[in-house]
Amino acid sequence: MSELRNLVLVLIVGLAGAAALAPQAARGQGTRKGIVEKLQGKWRRMSSQDDGKPAEKDDNAIRYTFKGTSLTVTRGKDFAQSGEWKIVEVGGKHFKVDYRITEGVNKGETVIGIAAVEGDRLRFCYCFASQGRGRPDEFAANKGDGCSLLGFRRAKP
C-alpha cells in the first residue's frame, strides 16, 4: 500500500511541476493579444540587411507605426506604405506574421515573416509571398534567399 501511495505522490508532484513550467514554456513571445499590445506605437529602424548584404545606407528615418492591426511605414515625414498585419502563429522565440500592403509602395503584395519583441527592440525577417520562397524560419537574410532582416528600437515620443 505504501508503494502505491508513493507512486501517486510522485505522479501528483510531477503533474504539479509540469503545470508550473508549462506557462513559461508556452509563453515565449506571449499571447497574440500580448504581442499586439507590445507592438503598438512607433518603432525606428536601426538596421537592415537584404539578400545577404547590409543596406548601403541604413535609413534611421524609417518608422513603423502599429495601431491595432494596421501598420504604416514612413520615411521621415513621407508616407511609404500601409496595410493590415496579423499574427499567424505564436510559439517559441518568435511569432509568425503576415502583412498585406494595401497602399503605397508594393501595394497588393503580402509579406510573410517572423518577428520577435524583446523589450524595446523588434526583429523582423520577411520575404514577399509572391517570391514563392515560403516563410523564413530564422532571423537571417542570406545571399540568394530574397529575405530581408530588419532591426528596430521603440521610438521615443
C-alpha positions as CSV (number, residue, x, y, z in Angstrom):
1,M,0.0,0.0,0.0
2,S,2.8,2.4,0.8
3,E,4.3,1.8,-2.7
4,L,1.0,2.8,-4.3
5,R,0.9,5.9,-2.1
6,N,4.4,6.8,-3.1
7,L,3.6,6.3,-6.8
8,V,0.5,8.5,-6.5
9,L,2.6,11.1,-4.6
10,V,5.3,11.1,-7.3
11,L,2.6,11.4,-10.0
12,I,1.0,14.4,-8.3
13,V,4.3,16.1,-7.7
14,G,5.3,15.5,-11.3
15,L,2.0,16.9,-12.7
16,A,2.2,19.9,-10.4
17,G,5.8,20.6,-11.6
18,A,4.7,20.2,-15.3
19,A,1.8,22.6,-14.7
20,A,4.1,25.2,-13.1
21,L,6.5,25.0,-16.0
22,A,4.0,24.9,-18.8
23,P,3.1,28.6,-18.8
24,Q,6.7,29.6,-19.0
25,A,7.5,27.2,-21.9
26,A,4.4,28.2,-23.8
27,R,4.9,31.9,-23.1
28,G,7.9,32.5,-25.4
29,Q,6.8,35.8,-27.1
30,G,3.5,35.7,-25.2
31,T,-0.1,35.5,-26.4
32,R,-1.4,37.1,-29.6
33,K,-3.1,39.8,-27.6
34,G,0.0,40.5,-25.6
35,I,2.1,40.7,-28.7
36,V,-0.4,43.1,-30.3
37,E,-0.2,45.3,-27.2
38,K,3.7,45.2,-27.2
39,L,3.9,46.3,-30.8
40,Q,1.6,49.4,-30.5
41,G,3.3,52.7,-31.2
42,K,6.2,53.8,-33.3
43,W,9.4,51.8,-34.0
44,R,12.6,53.3,-35.6
45,R,14.6,51.2,-37.9
46,M,18.1,50.7,-36.7
47,S,19.5,48.0,-39.1
48,S,18.6,46.4,-42.4
49,Q,20.0,43.5,-44.4
50,D,18.7,42.4,-47.8
51,D,19.5,39.2,-49.6
52,G,22.8,38.7,-47.6
53,K,24.0,42.3,-47.8
54,P,23.8,45.1,-45.3
55,A,21.8,48.1,-46.6
56,E,24.1,50.6,-48.3
57,K,22.6,53.3,-46.1
58,D,20.7,52.4,-43.0
59,D,17.9,55.0,-43.0
60,N,17.1,55.6,-39.4
61,A,14.3,57.9,-40.6
62,I,12.2,54.9,-41.4
63,R,9.4,54.3,-38.9
64,Y,6.9,51.5,-38.5
65,T,3.8,52.7,-36.7
66,F,1.4,50.0,-35.3
67,K,-2.1,50.9,-34.4
68,G,-4.3,47.9,-33.7
69,T,-3.7,45.6,-36.7
70,S,-2.8,48.5,-39.0
71,L,0.8,49.2,-39.9
72,T,2.0,52.4,-41.6
73,V,5.6,52.8,-42.8
74,T,7.1,56.3,-43.2
75,R,10.5,57.7,-44.2
76,G,10.9,61.0,-42.3
77,K,7.6,62.8,-42.9
78,D,6.9,61.0,-46.2
79,F,4.3,58.1,-46.4
80,A,5.8,54.9,-47.9
81,Q,3.1,52.2,-47.4
82,S,0.4,50.9,-45.1
83,G,-1.6,47.8,-44.7
84,E,-3.0,45.2,-42.3
85,W,-1.0,42.7,-40.3
86,K,-1.9,39.6,-38.4
87,I,-0.2,37.1,-36.2
88,V,-0.4,33.7,-37.9
89,E,1.2,31.6,-35.1
90,V,2.8,32.2,-31.7
91,G,5.4,29.9,-30.3
92,G,8.9,29.7,-29.1
93,K,11.3,32.6,-29.5
94,H,9.4,34.3,-32.3
95,F,5.9,34.6,-33.9
96,K,4.8,34.3,-37.5
97,V,3.2,37.3,-39.1
98,D,1.6,38.3,-42.4
99,Y,1.4,41.8,-43.6
100,R,-0.9,42.7,-46.6
101,I,0.1,46.0,-48.2
102,T,-3.0,48.0,-49.2
103,E,-1.5,51.4,-50.0
104,G,1.8,52.8,-51.3
105,V,5.0,51.0,-52.3
106,N,4.4,47.3,-53.2
107,K,0.6,47.8,-53.0
108,G,-1.2,44.4,-53.4
109,E,1.8,42.4,-52.1
110,T,1.8,40.2,-49.0
111,V,4.8,39.9,-46.8
112,I,5.3,36.7,-44.8
113,G,7.8,36.6,-42.0
114,I,8.8,36.0,-38.4
115,A,9.2,38.6,-35.7
116,A,10.3,38.9,-32.1
117,V,9.9,41.6,-29.5
118,E,12.4,41.8,-26.7
119,G,11.9,44.8,-24.5
120,D,12.3,48.0,-26.7
121,R,13.7,46.0,-29.6
122,L,11.9,44.4,-32.5
123,R,13.4,42.0,-35.1
124,F,11.6,41.2,-38.3
125,C,12.7,38.8,-41.0
126,Y,10.5,38.5,-44.1
127,C,10.1,37.9,-47.8
128,F,7.3,38.6,-50.3
129,A,4.8,35.8,-50.7
130,S,4.9,36.3,-54.5
131,Q,8.5,35.0,-54.5
132,G,7.3,31.6,-53.6
133,R,10.1,31.0,-51.2
134,G,8.0,30.5,-48.1
135,R,8.2,32.0,-44.7
136,P,11.7,32.4,-43.2
137,D,12.3,30.1,-40.2
138,E,15.2,32.0,-38.7
139,F,16.4,35.6,-38.4
140,A,18.7,35.7,-41.4
141,A,18.8,37.3,-44.8
142,N,21.3,35.1,-46.8
143,K,22.5,35.8,-50.3
144,G,20.0,34.5,-52.9
145,D,17.2,33.8,-50.5
146,G,15.3,37.0,-51.2
147,C,14.7,37.7,-47.5
148,S,15.2,41.0,-45.6
149,L,16.1,41.3,-41.9
150,L,15.2,44.4,-40.0
151,G,16.1,45.6,-36.5
152,F,14.0,48.3,-34.7
153,R,14.0,50.1,-31.5
154,R,10.9,51.7,-29.9
155,A,10.9,55.3,-30.9
156,K,10.8,57.9,-28.2
157,P,7.7,60.1,-28.1
